[in-house]
Amino acid sequence: MKQIKYSYCVDEKGKLVYVMSLTDATRHAHQWFCLQCGQEMVANLGTKKAWYFSHKADTACDGESYLHKLAKRRIRDKFMSEKYFPITFSRNVFCIESQRCIFFSSLYCQEYDVKIHRDLKFWDDKKIYDTCQEEVNYGEFRPDLLLTSSTKPNWKPVFIEIFKTHQSDESKIASGNKIIETIPIQSEDDIEDIINRGFVENENCKTYFFKPHHPSIRKKDVSIDRFCLFPDGTAKVSKLPCEMAERKYYSNSIVEMNLKAPLDGDEANCTLDSYQLGLVYLTKKGRPIKNCILCRYHKYNEIYMTYICTLYKKFGWKLPSCKQSEANQCQCYKIDPVLMNYSLSEIEKCVSEIKVDE
């Protein structure tokens, strides 16, 4: 640890004094004592170096212990003197549609590290913690600072722990008490950051057992599959942002659905992609559709690396691909029984229909 700068001490009345608050006239008006070891100090108000206090005589005073004590004193004074004491939580927040959206993904459907601003003295707009005590017992524990409520004595307190050389012990963490633990305090600047900004989770502290109310967040950029059926029986699947999940996309479509595909089935190597899922769903719902994608002769070909009509040679086609709408005139068209092997109840879990005026 680098050399500790002593910017604070206490006067003969025990009042905490900041060296920059002194003047040439006041520097000799009081006696100054070390916050940690209690020995006398002198104020160094030079013109070339930053002002600081130093021990009047040689001492083995521990700078780390000074910082630990200073942090407790300054945080307590700040808490007791100010109307508010901010704390900022950092949480991953799921989209408000997560409970009903078929596209919900714990990976994509959340905002990461959302800043949730709260106040330690007022919780849900109600004054809760108004007392901050240093080094007092609470059950089997003795936190550095203990926040309690004078009006709600049975309200569970908050422990504030100043990280000196080690983290809070496991028994304290396992107790279920709300705990705020600072980062390792290595300089007065670390303390100053807490005083100026309050506690900021993942930056100058970490917390245990706090459950701040999450803000409402609506994700709009998660990609979804939109299945659209047109009057000629052809279908199209488009990738849309989820903010379009409840709006029609094509003006001439007669059916639009959001789909969660692929859907794996019991048959070996049988998986419904978005086109198949949409068409099978509509067929099972009683809509008469003839579409090449549903045909038993519409198969994936490894050589062409796409779906082809396996009867293309019989029809004398130069290319093996066909248009979806050709099923309307094809006398060989037969619905693939494997595709229809899925139950409607299973498929409905993966489909969300959009209201469309036909």
Number of C-alpha atoms within 10 A of each C-alpha: 7 7 9 14 17 23 17 23 27 20 18 11 10 11 11 18 16 15 19 13 8 15 12 9 7 9 16 12 11 11 15 28 25 21 24 18 15 13 15 19 21 18 24 14 17 9 7 6 8 12 18 19 21 20 19 14 10 8 9 8 14 11 19 18 15 20 25 23 17 21 25 20 18 16 21 20 14 18 22 16 10 9 12 16 21 20 20 21 23 18 16 12 19 23 21 15 15 16 9 8 17 16 23 17 13 11 9 15 23 20 15 13 13 16 17 16 13 19 19 19 23 16 12 10 9 8 14 21 24 18 17 22 16 16 13 13 13 11 6 9 13 15 21 21 23 22 23 21 18 12 12 13 11 9 12 14 20 22 24 23 22 26 18 16 11 8 14 15 8 8 10 16 15 10 12 12 15 19 22 23 21 25 19 16 18 18 19 18 11 16 23 14 14 22 19 11 13 22 26 22 21 14 14 18 22 16 20 15 14 13 10 15 9 14 13 11 15 17 18 14 13 16 16 21 21 28 26 24 22 16 12 15 18 21 21 16 18 14 12 17 15 21 14 15 21 14 13 18 17 14 9 14 20 16 21 25 23 28 26 23 20 14 17 13 16 10 11 8 8 13 18 19 14 22 22 21 26 28 26 25 21 16 16 14 10 8 11 10 18 23 24 25 26 26 19 17 19 22 15 13 13 8 6 10 8 11 16 20 23 16 14 15 11 8 10 9 12 8 10 17 16 16 12 18 17 16 21 14 9 12 8 11 18 16 19 15 11 15 20 17 13 21 12 15 9 12 19 14 11 21 20 18 15 18 13 16 10 9
